[in-house]
Every structure is written in C-alpha cells, then in structure tokens.
C-alpha cells in the first residue's frame, strides 16, 4: 500500500475512533441505544481500517542471472556426456541457490552439473 494512502487511512481511522468514543461516552446522557450503536460502529470501522492499513502485501522479487561461460568452454563443441548430442544455450541453466550451472540434454533428458577444470 502506498505510504501516503496509509497515513491518510490512519488519520481517518483516528477521527472515526475519536467520534466513536465521544458517542459511547455520551450514551448514558440521552438517546442511549442509538448512541451506543453509532459509537460501536465507528469504533469497529476505525479498528478495521487500522488493521487493513497495517497489513503488508508480500513483495515479489524477480532475480535474473546471466551465465557467462569461461573462454575455455566452447559452446559449439559442447556435447552431452550421456548421448553425445549437441547442446545449446537453452540447455544451460544457472541455479542461484547453489551458484552452479546445470546442463539438461534436449535429446536424452540427462541432467548434470557443468564442472570446469581447475587450471593452476
């Protein structure tokens, strides 16, 4: 919810709460039942407005990661370990949780992690 709208709702709820309390306090003087009903409704509406304003919507974050293959890996010569089928960029998937590149063969369905040889 927008911050300005939240402040506006808090102000309106405060005003309703104030008038509801005034109606409830004035109920014993005269017109008891109508004032109790009106005051109760105003107080309940103001409480509902405060609760709705305090509710936070879930933030949705979208993370995009691009995979840059090291120069030692030639995509044109990349083949599946299982069937030898030619792999494309669509066959490679980056897992942001583990930080690894997963290969999925479009021909045989084999799934494995791409491991780069360590060069000292």
N, C-alpha and C positions, 0 to 999 in steps of 0.2 A: 504494500500500500504506500502511496506517495506520502512523504513526511508532512507536507503542508496539509493534506487532507486529514492525516492522523491528528494533528494539532487542532484542526477545526472541529473534528468529531469530539475530541476531549473537551473543548470549550462548550460545545452544545450539550454534551453529557453533564458537564458541571452545572450549567444553567438549569437543565431539567432536574438534576438532583437537588439543587437549591430550592426550586419551586415545589418539588415533591415533598421535601422536608417541611417547607412552610405550610403546605396543605395539611400534612399529617399533624403538625403542631397546633394548627388552628382548628382541627376537627372537634375537639371537646367543647369549643365555644358555641358553635351553631352549625346546622347542616352537617351533622356528624357523618352519616353514611356517604353522601356524595363526595365530601372532602377526603374521607378515608380511601374511597375507590380512586379518585383522581390522583391523590398523593401517592398511593401504591403503584398505580400505573406509571406515573412519571419516574418514580424511583427504579422500578423494574426496567423501563426502557433505557434509562441512563446507564444502569449496570450492564445491560446487554450491549449498548453502544461501546462501553469501555472494554468489555471482553472481546468484541469483534475487532476493535482497534488494536488491541494488544496481540491478537493472533498474527503470527508471521507466516507469510507464504514461503513455501520451500523454494530456495534458489536453485536453479538448474544451471550447471556449468558444463560447457562443451569444451573438451580438450582435443585439440588437433595436433597430431605429431607427424612430422615428415621424416622419412627414412632416407638418409644419405649413405649409400654404400661406399665403403672404402675403395680406393683405386685398385686394390689387389683383387677385388671381386668384379669380374666382367659379367654383366647381366646377359650378354648374348651367348656366353658359354656356360651359363648356369643350368645344370640339369638335375633332375630328381635323383636322389640316392637310391630309391627303390626301383623305379621303372626306366629311368634314363630319359624321361620326357622333358621337353624344353620348358623352362619356367619363364614367366613374365613378371612385370612389376605387380600385377594383380595377385600373384601367388605369394607375395611377401606381406606380412602383417606385423606391425610393431605393437608389442604388449607394454603399455606404460607402467603396469604394476610391477613387472619383473625387469623391464628395460631390455628385453630380448626381441630378436626378430624371428618370427615363426614362418616357416615355409609350408604351404599347402599345395600339393600337386593337383592340378586340374584333371589329370588323366587317371591316376590310380587312387587319389584321395589320401596319400600318405601325408602325415603332419609331423614335422620335426623342427628343432631349433637350428638356426644358422649359426655356426661356430666359425669364427675367424682364427686362423693360426696366429699364434703369438710370434712376433719377429723380434729377436733381441739384437 
